[in-house]
Amino acid sequence: MSNKTIISTDKAPAAIGPYSQAVKAGNTVYMSGQIPLNPATMEMVTESFEAQAVQVFDNLSAVAEAAGGSLADCVKLTILLTDLANFAQVNEIMTRYFNEPFPARAAYAVKALPKDADIEVEAVMVLND
């Protein structure tokens, strides 16, 4: 695909596997799942679920900005949680990062996430080129 651009920023955690932080194809940006890694130290944020979720959305925001957009340009989120008891707290934290109209979203309970994270979020963003 000739219009594919790899997005990378040091303001979000480096990939911990064979993937890119994001790929832009046309005016659509596919952002890889972010877990609560501090990009400066590559250490997990572990003090609370809230702190983990905030780090995840901060990471996604940094990738969105590196792609030339912002979280306001997101059209779809996929949220992975190791405990659905955190679902209401995710909703509250999302309102700190997103305004209406909110992006489409799916949320799933999963058995485990990389590095024992409690949350991972991936996003699809559409830019106005």
Backbone as JSON, one array per atom type, in Angstrom:
{
  "sequence": "MSNKTIISTDKAPAAIGPYSQAVKAGNTVYMSGQIPLNPATMEMVTESFEAQAVQVFDNLSAVAEAAGGSLADCVKLTILLTDLANFAQVNEIMTRYFNEPFPARAAYAVKALPKDADIEVEAVMVLND",
  "N": [[0.86, -1.17, 0.0], [0.8, 2.04, -0.99], [0.16, 4.4, 0.28], [0.66, 4.17, 2.97], [1.73, 5.08, 6.16], [4.02, 4.95, 8.79], [3.57, 5.65, 12.17], [5.28, 7.13, 14.83], [6.38, 7.95, 18.08], [8.33, 9.31, 20.74], [6.97, 10.08, 22.92], [5.16, 8.31, 23.7], [4.97, 4.89, 24.84], [7.56, 2.79, 23.55], [7.16, 0.24, 21.08], [6.62, -3.07, 22.28], [6.91, -5.33, 20.93], [6.64, -6.94, 17.68], [5.36, -4.64, 16.14], [3.86, -1.49, 15.12], [3.47, 1.75, 16.65], [1.39, 3.15, 15.54], [-0.39, 3.13, 12.42], [-0.87, 4.95, 9.54], [-3.2, 5.08, 7.02], [-4.18, 6.43, 4.17], [-6.49, 8.78, 5.23], [-7.01, 7.61, 7.61], [-6.12, 6.47, 10.81], [-4.71, 3.84, 12.49], [-4.37, 2.93, 15.66], [-2.22, 1.15, 17.73], [-2.85, -1.05, 20.51], [-2.6, 0.38, 23.71], [-0.94, -0.01, 26.75], [-0.54, 0.59, 30.32], [2.21, 1.8, 30.31], [4.87, 3.84, 31.3], [6.22, 6.17, 29.19], [8.76, 7.31, 29.46], [10.24, 5.71, 31.19], [9.57, 3.13, 30.58], [8.38, 1.51, 32.39], [5.75, -0.15, 34.16], [2.77, 1.51, 35.19], [1.41, 1.18, 38.29], [0.05, 1.92, 40.59], [-2.74, 2.29, 40.92], [-5.97, 1.38, 39.51], [-7.13, 3.6, 38.29], [-4.86, 5.24, 37.82], [-3.54, 3.63, 35.98], [-5.38, 3.63, 33.82], [-5.45, 6.37, 33.18], [-2.79, 6.72, 32.31], [-2.82, 5.09, 30.05], [-4.68, 6.45, 28.35], [-3.31, 8.88, 28.14], [-1.06, 7.97, 26.75], [-2.28, 7.11, 24.34], [-3.19, 9.59, 23.46], [-0.77, 10.91, 22.94], [0.18, 9.41, 20.76], [-1.86, 9.92, 18.93], [-1.48, 12.68, 18.55], [1.09, 12.62, 17.41], [0.41, 11.58, 14.99], [-0.83, 13.65, 13.82], [-3.27, 14.45, 14.76], [-5.85, 14.39, 17.26], [-7.31, 13.03, 20.27], [-9.93, 13.69, 19.9], [-10.42, 13.13, 17.28], [-10.85, 10.45, 17.15], [-12.71, 7.64, 16.11], [-13.4, 5.11, 16.85], [-13.02, 3.0, 19.61], [-11.44, 0.31, 21.29], [-11.66, -1.38, 24.21], [-9.93, -3.23, 26.55], [-10.27, -5.11, 29.41], [-9.17, -6.54, 32.45], [-10.84, -6.93, 34.51], [-14.19, -6.53, 34.73], [-15.39, -5.07, 36.68], [-14.2, -2.65, 36.74], [-15.38, -1.17, 34.79], [-17.24, 1.02, 35.08], [-15.55, 2.96, 36.12], [-13.78, 3.33, 34.0], [-15.54, 4.54, 32.19], [-15.96, 7.0, 33.51], [-13.35, 8.07, 33.51], [-12.89, 8.26, 30.78], [-14.48, 10.47, 30.12], [-12.87, 12.56, 30.77], [-11.16, 12.76, 28.69], [-12.55, 12.67, 26.3], [-15.16, 14.28, 24.48], [-18.69, 14.72, 23.84], [-19.78, 14.36, 20.47], [-19.25, 11.03, 21.43], [-16.71, 8.59, 20.57], [-17.39, 5.5, 18.76], [-17.49, 2.36, 20.53], [-16.13, -0.6, 21.96], [-16.03, -2.92, 24.63], [-14.26, -5.33, 26.38], [-13.93, -8.15, 28.54], [-11.0, -9.7, 29.48], [-8.76, -12.45, 30.01], [-6.03, -11.98, 30.64], [-3.5, -9.43, 30.23], [-0.72, -7.97, 28.41], [2.26, -7.7, 30.36], [0.9, -7.87, 32.75], [-1.02, -5.84, 32.87], [-3.98, -3.99, 33.76], [-5.66, -2.82, 31.99], [-6.09, -2.17, 28.51], [-6.1, -0.2, 25.61], [-7.12, 0.34, 22.31], [-7.31, 2.28, 19.27], [-9.1, 3.83, 16.54], [-8.65, 6.39, 14.3], [-9.82, 9.15, 12.41], [-8.6, 11.49, 10.21], [-8.96, 14.87, 9.12], [-7.9, 15.55, 6.17]],
  "CA": [[0.0, 0.0, 0.0], [1.71, 3.17, -1.14], [-0.19, 5.53, 1.14], [0.79, 3.75, 4.37], [2.77, 5.79, 6.9], [4.21, 4.46, 10.16], [3.58, 6.73, 13.15], [6.1, 6.79, 15.99], [6.72, 9.07, 18.95], [8.94, 8.93, 22.01], [6.07, 10.54, 23.98], [4.37, 7.12, 24.04], [5.89, 3.77, 24.98], [8.03, 2.08, 22.36], [6.52, -1.07, 20.88], [7.28, -4.16, 23.0], [6.8, -6.49, 20.05], [6.76, -6.61, 16.26], [4.24, -3.81, 15.68], [4.07, -0.04, 15.14], [2.57, 2.47, 17.54], [0.21, 3.43, 14.72], [-0.21, 3.13, 10.97], [-1.81, 5.83, 8.85], [-3.52, 4.65, 5.67], [-5.07, 7.5, 3.73], [-6.71, 9.68, 6.36], [-7.36, 6.79, 8.77], [-4.98, 6.07, 11.65], [-4.97, 2.67, 13.32], [-3.45, 3.0, 16.79], [-2.06, -0.1, 18.46], [-3.27, -1.04, 21.9], [-1.68, 0.96, 24.69], [-1.05, -0.43, 28.14], [-0.05, 1.68, 31.16], [3.65, 1.95, 30.41], [5.38, 5.19, 31.31], [7.13, 6.18, 28.05], [10.11, 7.73, 29.84], [10.94, 4.64, 31.9], [9.07, 1.84, 30.09], [7.9, 0.77, 33.56], [4.3, -0.15, 34.32], [2.1, 2.28, 36.24], [0.71, 0.13, 39.03], [-0.49, 2.36, 41.89], [-4.2, 2.12, 40.99], [-6.59, 1.22, 38.2], [-7.28, 4.94, 37.71], [-3.56, 5.67, 37.3], [-3.28, 2.86, 34.76], [-6.25, 4.11, 32.74], [-4.98, 7.7, 32.79], [-1.57, 6.54, 31.52], [-3.22, 4.54, 28.75], [-5.26, 7.51, 27.53], [-2.22, 9.83, 27.84], [-0.27, 7.35, 25.69], [-3.05, 7.21, 23.09], [-3.21, 10.99, 23.06], [0.54, 11.21, 22.36], [0.23, 8.78, 19.43], [-2.78, 10.68, 18.09], [-0.81, 13.94, 18.21], [2.18, 12.31, 16.48], [-0.21, 11.3, 13.69], [-1.4, 14.89, 13.3], [-4.64, 14.64, 15.23], [-6.07, 14.37, 18.7], [-8.31, 12.03, 20.63], [-11.22, 14.13, 19.37], [-10.56, 12.57, 15.94], [-11.1, 9.01, 17.25], [-14.04, 7.2, 15.73], [-13.66, 3.8, 17.43], [-12.12, 2.51, 20.66], [-11.62, -1.03, 21.83], [-11.12, -1.39, 25.58], [-9.75, -4.56, 27.12], [-10.18, -5.03, 30.87], [-9.04, -7.84, 33.13], [-11.92, -7.01, 35.49], [-15.28, -5.65, 34.32], [-15.77, -4.21, 37.8], [-13.6, -1.34, 36.46], [-16.07, -0.59, 33.65], [-17.79, 2.35, 35.41], [-14.43, 3.89, 36.29], [-13.32, 3.65, 32.65], [-16.48, 5.53, 31.65], [-15.68, 8.29, 34.14], [-12.04, 8.56, 33.05], [-13.03, 8.64, 29.38], [-15.07, 11.81, 29.99], [-11.78, 13.53, 30.92], [-10.4, 12.78, 27.44], [-13.45, 12.71, 25.14], [-16.41, 15.02, 24.59], [-19.72, 14.28, 22.9], [-20.21, 12.97, 20.37], [-18.2, 10.09, 21.78], [-16.44, 7.58, 19.53], [-17.96, 4.16, 18.96], [-16.62, 1.68, 21.49], [-16.4, -1.95, 22.44], [-15.25, -3.23, 25.82], [-14.22, -6.77, 26.59], [-13.18, -8.72, 29.66], [-9.99, -10.65, 29.02], [-8.1, -13.18, 31.1], [-4.77, -11.33, 30.99], [-2.95, -8.48, 29.28], [0.74, -7.91, 28.51], [2.89, -7.13, 31.56], [-0.11, -7.89, 33.82], [-1.81, -4.61, 32.9], [-5.41, -4.15, 34.02], [-6.39, -2.18, 30.9], [-5.43, -1.86, 27.24], [-7.05, 0.48, 24.72], [-6.67, 0.64, 20.94], [-8.22, 3.27, 18.69], [-9.07, 4.18, 15.13], [-8.84, 7.83, 14.2], [-9.93, 9.65, 11.04], [-8.12, 12.87, 10.14], [-9.44, 15.7, 8.02], [-6.71, 15.95, 5.37]],
  "C": [[0.9, 1.23, 0.0], [1.37, 4.34, -0.23], [-0.14, 5.18, 2.62], [1.98, 4.47, 5.0], [2.83, 5.23, 8.32], [4.33, 5.67, 11.08], [4.38, 6.27, 14.36], [6.41, 8.06, 16.77], [7.37, 8.55, 20.22], [8.11, 9.42, 23.2], [5.08, 9.46, 24.38], [5.35, 5.96, 24.14], [6.3, 3.17, 23.64], [7.32, 0.74, 22.28], [7.32, -2.14, 21.62], [7.17, -5.46, 22.22], [6.92, -6.04, 18.61], [5.52, -5.88, 15.73], [4.64, -2.35, 15.75], [3.11, 0.59, 16.13], [1.27, 2.79, 16.81], [0.61, 3.36, 13.25], [-1.3, 4.02, 10.38], [-1.97, 5.32, 7.43], [-4.56, 5.63, 5.14], [-5.24, 8.48, 4.87], [-7.17, 8.93, 7.62], [-6.1, 6.35, 9.5], [-5.44, 4.94, 12.56], [-3.92, 2.66, 14.43], [-3.42, 1.66, 17.53], [-2.51, 0.07, 19.89], [-2.18, -0.48, 22.8], [-1.99, 0.36, 26.05], [-0.4, 0.65, 29.0], [1.46, 1.68, 31.4], [4.0, 3.43, 30.4], [6.4, 5.27, 30.17], [8.56, 6.56, 28.4], [10.92, 6.58, 30.44], [10.64, 3.25, 31.36], [8.69, 0.92, 31.25], [6.38, 0.9, 33.63], [3.87, 0.8, 35.43], [1.23, 1.28, 36.99], [-0.03, 0.63, 40.27], [-2.0, 2.22, 42.02], [-4.73, 1.86, 39.59], [-6.73, 2.59, 37.53], [-5.97, 5.41, 37.1], [-3.21, 4.92, 36.03], [-4.09, 3.4, 33.6], [-5.81, 5.49, 32.26], [-3.72, 7.58, 31.93], [-1.89, 6.02, 30.13], [-3.78, 5.64, 27.85], [-4.24, 8.61, 27.22], [-1.36, 9.28, 26.71], [-0.98, 7.44, 24.34], [-3.07, 8.64, 22.57], [-1.89, 11.37, 22.39], [0.67, 10.62, 20.95], [-0.68, 9.54, 18.47], [-2.14, 11.99, 17.63], [0.33, 13.71, 17.23], [1.65, 12.04, 15.08], [-0.84, 12.55, 13.08], [-2.82, 15.14, 13.73], [-4.7, 14.74, 16.73], [-7.1, 13.29, 19.0], [-9.7, 12.41, 20.13], [-11.48, 13.57, 17.97], [-10.83, 11.06, 15.96], [-12.54, 8.69, 16.89], [-14.41, 5.87, 16.37], [-12.59, 3.47, 18.46], [-12.45, 1.07, 20.97], [-10.91, -1.06, 23.16], [-11.08, -2.83, 26.07], [-9.5, -4.4, 28.62], [-10.01, -6.42, 31.45], [-10.12, -8.01, 34.18], [-13.02, -6.02, 35.1], [-15.82, -4.8, 35.47], [-15.2, -2.8, 37.61], [-14.31, -0.58, 35.34], [-16.58, 0.83, 33.94], [-16.67, 3.37, 35.56], [-13.83, 4.27, 34.94], [-14.23, 4.7, 32.02], [-16.19, 6.91, 32.21], [-14.37, 8.87, 33.61], [-12.12, 8.99, 31.58], [-13.59, 10.04, 29.21], [-14.03, 12.91, 30.22], [-11.05, 13.74, 29.59], [-11.26, 12.97, 26.2], [-14.68, 13.52, 25.48], [-17.42, 14.43, 23.62], [-19.53, 14.99, 21.58], [-19.03, 12.03, 20.59], [-17.92, 9.13, 20.62], [-17.23, 6.3, 19.8], [-16.99, 3.4, 19.84], [-17.09, 0.26, 21.72], [-15.53, -2.16, 23.66], [-15.38, -4.72, 26.09], [-13.48, -7.1, 27.87], [-12.24, -9.76, 29.07], [-9.31, -11.29, 30.22], [-6.84, -12.48, 31.57], [-4.36, -10.39, 29.87], [-1.43, -8.46, 29.42], [1.2, -7.19, 29.78], [1.92, -7.02, 32.74], [-0.87, -6.58, 33.97], [-3.27, -4.95, 33.2], [-6.27, -3.61, 32.88], [-5.48, -2.03, 29.68], [-6.49, -1.23, 26.35], [-6.38, 0.69, 23.36], [-7.7, 1.58, 20.33], [-8.03, 3.36, 17.18], [-9.45, 5.65, 15.04], [-8.95, 8.2, 12.72], [-9.58, 11.13, 11.05], [-8.78, 13.59, 8.97], [-8.24, 16.22, 7.26], [-7.03, 17.1, 4.46]]
}
